Amino acid sequence: MGMDAELIGIGPYSSELSEFMEYEDLDVPNGTIVIGTLVACSGSSSSRQLAQILGISAHNFQHHCNLDVTKINGYELDALARSLGNDVCSREGIFALHRAGWKFHFKPNG
């Protein structure tokens, strides 16, 4: 069985940072806690690649929540997101959201 995975973020909505979220065109009050999928991978190869970029093991569940953003390889994250056709996720966005109080989590499936 293959694995799919997502990089999800949870934090306060901010219209100033909406370009980095799925909520860009919605009427969401600033400060509302939202959950967003920043990267979605289909298949084991890209899912393991995402985990490696995040500085974790795809199979070590002890490290999937509250990721250490200092371990994220932002340049590789940009490249993976582009290869998946994702124009929302970027290293700039991850670090901007982190500074705004967002937490990031690796969510494997399979």
Secondary structure, DSSP 8 states (H G I E B T S, - for coil): ---EEEEEEEEE--GGGGGGSTTTTS---TT-EEEEEEEEE-SHHHHHHHHHHTTS-TT-GGGSSS--GGG--HHHHHHHHHHTT-SS--HHHHHHHHHTT-EEEEEEE-
